[in-house]
Amino acid sequence: MDIQFDIFKKNFKKSGFLFRTDDEVSPQTHQDILDSIHSLKPDSDFSVLIANQAPPYSHTGIFNNAVSFIWYNPVSEAFPGTSPREIGDRTVVGIIPKVNNVIVQGGCPWDADSALRLLGNVPLQLGDKSTGLNNYCNTIPFDNIGGFKYNAPRSNNNNPLKNPLIFPRTRTNQAQCEKQVCNYLVQMGQIKQAYYDKSLEFSNGYNEEFAKYIDDNWNLGVESEILVTPKNNDPFYRKKFDVSDIAAIAFFQDGKIVQNSKKYKEEAKTFLNKIVGTWITNKSNISVDNILILLGKEALLPVVPLDGGSSSTGSIGSEILLYHEQNQVKSPSVSDFYYLGPNEEWLQ
């Protein structure tokens, strides 16, 4: 074992942690805007540009006091093969940032499209008062004007009256140090568990009515989305993480079978090489050999459809029912995490 894993376990017991997989968003450049203009058609708009810009960067909140779902889609599958994989055969890979190296801007109990909520701001600036809290109310008056087509929402994920953006309760409305970030994760965990319990109360437990409630309200995702920016001196619109901000590269499996650590270390290196140069830099040239690699087993990984459609089973709610049947719908504990590297091979 090594001291990095001991630090991880200590921090997890305080509150939980933030987790980010690769969602392929990055800071938008002036050239990106020009390219979007060049590719415009009479019936198109800048929605793709706006939806794929950062910061802030979306993270999943993994709480030690609440049911914690993780953002999963075939694009985040650590070991691609069939697409999407069946429940019990899914693995996601991502980073856990160091809590002292980030600023938490806020978060939602359920998944939300943070970029589309702040419609029309390029670069994106969280908290800008010049636009509304979601794109739908801003754009519906323009339906059928000059080729513009209004797309109605298919869930309440981006409804601020059902899924509010909750700021840290600090002087700046941001969590900027370990104590503030941990306090925020504790509070968000309490909020998520209370909201989840209320959802079960609506349907009298785990049943088809509960699955329908989830699908009707949260079919864009059930994980808690936390908005995070790196703590560095770059201008906001250019902020990227650095490999030095990484506390761990983490894998989460929704099954009980744990593979050998050599395979994970190879994939951790592949993942790191993939993201460096997009939303993360490596100014210190840190090798994967110097980064903690860990595994969380029996994670909750219902498929999040990128297009707002159905998941692999046709229902995120039905997938939660399947996880419940396997006794996996529970708060994670420190015993769910295993050390994989870099200093030794982990053997099952």
C-alpha positions in Angstrom: 0.0 0.0 0.0 1.1 3.6 -0.1 0.4 6.9 1.8 -1.8 8.2 -1.1 -4.3 5.4 -0.5 -4.4 6.1 3.2 -5.1 9.8 2.5 -7.9 8.8 0.1 -9.6 6.6 2.7 -9.2 9.4 5.3 -10.8 12.0 3.1 -13.6 9.6 2.0 -14.5 9.0 5.6 -14.9 12.8 6.0 -17.4 13.3 3.2 -16.8 11.4 0.0 -15.1 12.7 -3.1 -15.5 14.2 -6.6 -15.1 12.1 -9.7 -14.8 13.1 -13.3 -14.7 10.9 -16.4 -14.0 12.2 -19.9 -17.1 13.9 -21.2 -15.1 15.4 -24.1 -15.7 19.1 -23.1 -12.9 21.6 -23.0 -12.4 25.4 -23.0 -13.8 27.0 -26.1 -11.4 29.1 -28.2 -12.0 31.9 -30.6 -11.3 29.5 -33.5 -14.1 27.2 -32.2 -16.6 30.0 -32.5 -15.4 30.7 -36.1 -15.5 27.1 -37.0 -19.1 26.9 -35.7 -20.1 29.9 -37.8 -18.5 28.3 -40.9 -20.5 25.1 -40.3 -23.9 26.8 -39.8 -26.9 25.9 -41.9 -30.2 27.8 -42.1 -31.8 25.5 -39.6 -28.8 25.0 -37.2 -27.5 27.0 -34.2 -24.7 27.1 -31.7 -26.1 24.5 -29.3 -23.3 22.0 -29.9 -20.7 24.7 -29.3 -22.4 25.9 -26.1 -23.1 22.4 -24.7 -19.4 21.3 -25.0 -17.7 24.2 -23.4 -16.0 24.4 -20.1 -15.2 25.5 -17.4 -16.8 24.7 -15.1 -16.2 21.0 -15.4 -18.9 18.5 -14.5 -18.0 16.0 -11.7 -20.1 13.3 -10.1 -20.5 13.6 -6.3 -19.7 10.3 -4.6 -21.0 10.7 -1.0 -20.4 8.5 2.0 -23.8 9.4 3.4 -26.0 8.9 0.3 -26.8 6.6 -2.6 -24.3 7.7 -5.2 -24.8 7.0 -8.9 -22.0 7.5 -11.4 -22.2 9.1 -14.8 -21.8 6.2 -17.3 -22.1 6.0 -21.0 -20.3 3.8 -23.6 -18.0 6.8 -24.3 -16.8 6.5 -20.7 -16.4 2.7 -20.7 -12.9 1.8 -19.6 -12.8 -1.5 -21.5 -14.8 -0.9 -24.7 -16.4 -3.9 -26.4 -20.1 -4.2 -26.8 -21.9 -0.9 -26.6 -23.5 -0.5 -24.1 -22.4 -3.3 -21.8 -24.9 -5.1 -19.7 -25.3 -4.4 -16.0 -22.6 -6.2 -14.0 -20.1 -5.8 -16.9 -19.6 -2.1 -16.8 -16.4 -0.2 -15.9 -15.9 3.5 -15.9 -12.5 5.3 -15.5 -11.9 8.9 -14.4 -10.0 11.1 -12.0 -10.5 12.1 -8.4 -9.1 15.6 -7.9 -7.3 16.8 -4.8 -9.8 18.7 -2.7 -7.3 21.5 -2.0 -6.7 22.0 -5.8 -10.3 22.8 -6.8 -13.0 25.3 -6.4 -16.5 24.0 -6.2 -19.0 26.4 -7.9 -22.2 24.5 -7.0 -24.1 21.4 -7.9 -27.4 19.8 -8.5 -29.0 16.7 -6.8 -29.5 15.1 -10.2 -27.7 15.4 -13.5 -28.0 18.7 -15.3 -26.7 20.2 -18.5 -24.8 23.1 -16.9 -23.7 24.6 -20.2 -27.2 24.8 -21.7 -28.5 26.3 -18.4 -26.3 29.3 -19.0 -27.4 29.8 -22.6 -25.6 32.2 -24.8 -22.5 32.8 -22.6 -19.4 32.1 -24.6 -17.0 31.6 -22.8 -19.2 30.2 -20.0 -19.2 32.2 -16.8 -21.1 30.5 -13.9 -23.4 32.9 -12.1 -23.8 35.4 -14.9 -27.1 37.2 -14.3 -27.6 38.3 -17.9 -29.3 35.0 -19.0 -32.0 32.8 -17.6 -31.3 29.6 -15.6 -32.2 27.3 -18.5 -32.3 27.5 -22.3 -35.9 26.5 -22.8 -37.6 29.6 -21.5 -35.1 31.7 -23.5 -35.6 30.0 -26.8 -39.3 29.0 -27.1 -40.4 32.5 -28.3 -38.1 32.0 -31.3 -39.6 28.7 -32.5 -40.0 28.7 -36.3 -38.3 32.1 -36.7 -35.7 32.2 -39.5 -35.3 28.4 -39.5 -34.8 28.0 -35.7 -36.5 25.0 -34.2 -37.4 24.8 -30.5 -36.6 21.5 -28.9 -38.8 20.8 -25.8 -37.2 19.2 -22.8 -37.8 15.5 -22.1 -37.0 15.4 -18.4 -36.8 17.7 -15.4 -33.0 17.5 -15.2 -32.7 21.0 -16.5 -35.7 22.3 -14.7 -34.3 24.6 -12.0 -37.5 24.4 -10.0 -37.1 20.6 -9.7 -33.4 20.3 -9.8 -31.9 23.5 -8.4 -28.3 24.6 -8.6 -27.2 24.6 -4.9 -24.2 26.8 -4.0 -21.8 26.2 -1.2 -22.8 28.0 2.0 -19.6 30.1 2.2 -18.9 33.9 2.1 -18.1 33.6 -1.7 -20.7 30.9 -2.5 -17.8 28.8 -3.5 -16.0 26.0 -1.7 -12.3 26.8 -2.0 -10.4 24.6 0.5 -10.5 21.1 1.9 -12.8 22.0 4.8 -15.3 23.9 2.6 -15.3 21.2 -0.1 -15.8 18.4 2.4 -18.6 20.3 4.2 -20.3 20.9 0.8 -20.1 17.2 -0.1 -21.6 16.2 3.2 -24.5 18.7 2.7 -25.1 17.6 -0.9 -25.1 14.0 0.2 -27.8 14.8 2.8 -29.8 16.5 0.1 -29.4 13.7 -2.4 -30.4 11.0 0.1 -33.4 13.0 1.2 -34.6 13.6 -2.4 -34.0 9.9 -3.3 -35.9 8.7 -0.2 -38.8 11.1 -1.1 -38.8 9.6 -4.6 -39.2 6.1 -3.1 -42.0 7.4 -0.9 -43.9 8.6 -3.9 -44.1 5.1 -5.3 -44.1 3.1 -2.0 -40.8 1.5 -2.6 -38.9 -0.1 -5.4 -41.4 -1.1 -8.1 -42.5 -0.2 -11.6 -44.1 3.0 -10.4 -40.7 4.1 -9.0 -39.0 3.2 -12.3 -41.5 5.3 -14.2 -41.0 8.2 -11.8 -37.3 8.2 -12.5 -37.8 7.9 -16.2 -40.3 10.7 -16.3 -38.2 13.1 -14.3 -34.5 12.2 -14.6 -34.0 10.3 -17.9 -30.9 12.4 -18.6 -29.1 11.0 -15.6 -29.6 10.3 -11.9 -26.1 11.1 -10.6 -25.4 14.3 -8.6 -23.6 16.8 -10.8 -21.0 19.0 -9.1 -19.5 22.0 -11.0 -15.8 22.4 -10.4 -13.0 24.6 -11.7 -9.2 24.1 -11.1 -7.6 26.4 -8.6 -4.9 28.1 -10.7 -4.1 31.6 -11.9 -5.2 31.1 -15.5 -8.1 33.3 -16.8 -11.4 31.6 -16.1 -12.2 30.8 -19.8 -8.8 29.1 -20.2 -8.7 27.1 -17.0 -7.7 23.4 -17.3 -6.8 20.8 -14.7 -3.2 19.6 -14.4 -2.0 16.1 -13.7 -0.6 17.5 -10.4 -4.3 18.1 -9.4 -5.1 14.4 -9.5 -5.4 12.5 -6.2 -6.2 9.3 -8.0 -7.2 7.6 -11.3 -10.2 5.6 -10.3 -12.1 2.7 -11.9 -15.6 1.8 -10.9 -17.2 -1.6 -11.7 -20.8 -2.4 -11.2 -20.0 -6.1 -10.8 -18.3 -8.1 -8.1 -15.5 -9.5 -10.3 -12.2 -7.6 -10.0 -9.7 -7.9 -12.8 -5.9 -8.0 -12.4 -4.2 -4.7 -11.6 -1.8 -4.8 -14.6 -4.8 -4.4 -16.9 -6.0 -1.4 -14.9 -2.6 0.2 -14.9 -2.4 -0.1 -18.7 -5.8 1.4 -19.1 -5.0 4.2 -16.6 -2.0 5.2 -18.7 -4.2 5.1 -21.9 -6.8 7.3 -20.2 -4.3 9.8 -19.0 -2.7 10.1 -22.4 -6.2 10.6 -23.9 -7.2 13.5 -21.7 -3.9 15.4 -21.5 -4.1 18.2 -24.0 -7.9 18.5 -23.9 -9.2 19.5 -20.4 -6.0 18.7 -18.5 -2.3 19.6 -18.8 0.8 17.9 -17.6 3.2 20.8 -17.0 5.3 18.7 -14.5 5.4 15.7 -16.8 4.0 13.4 -14.1 3.9 9.7 -15.0 1.1 7.3 -14.3 3.7 5.5 -12.2 3.4 8.3 -9.6 -0.4 8.4 -9.4 -2.7 6.4 -7.1 -4.8 3.9 -9.0 -7.9 2.5 -7.2 -11.0 0.5 -7.9 -14.5 0.8 -6.5 -16.6 -2.3 -6.8 -20.4 -2.8 -7.1 -20.8 0.8 -8.2 -24.1 2.1 -9.6 -23.7 2.7 -13.3 -27.0 3.2 -15.0 -26.5 4.2 -18.6 -26.9 7.9 -19.2 -28.2 8.5 -22.8 -26.3 11.4 -24.4 -29.3 12.2 -26.6 -31.8 12.2 -23.8 -33.3 8.9 -25.1 -33.5 5.6 -23.4 -30.8 3.6 -21.7 -29.6 0.2 -22.7 -32.7 -1.5 -21.1 -35.0 1.3 -22.3 -35.2 2.7 -18.8 -32.8 4.2 -16.3 -35.4 3.5 -13.6 -35.5 -0.2 -14.6 -31.8 -0.4 -14.3 -32.0 1.0 -10.8 -34.5 -1.8 -9.9 -32.0 -4.4 -11.2 -29.3 -2.9 -9.0 -31.7 -3.0 -6.1 -32.4 -6.7 -6.7 -28.6 -7.3 -6.4 -28.5 -5.3 -3.1 -26.2 -2.7 -4.6 -28.3 0.5 -4.0 -26.6 1.7 -0.8 -24.1 4.3 0.3 -20.6 3.3 -0.6 -18.2 2.5 2.2 -14.4 2.5 2.5 -14.3 -1.3 2.2 -15.7 -0.9 -1.4 -12.3 0.5 -2.6 -9.2 -1.4 -3.5 -5.6 -0.3 -4.1 -4.3 -1.2 -7.5 -1.1 0.8 -7.8 1.3 2.1 -8.6 3.6 0.6 -6.0 2.4 -3.0 -5.9 0.2 -5.5 -7.6 -3.2 -6.0 -6.0 -4.3 -9.6 -5.8 -7.9 -10.6 -5.2 
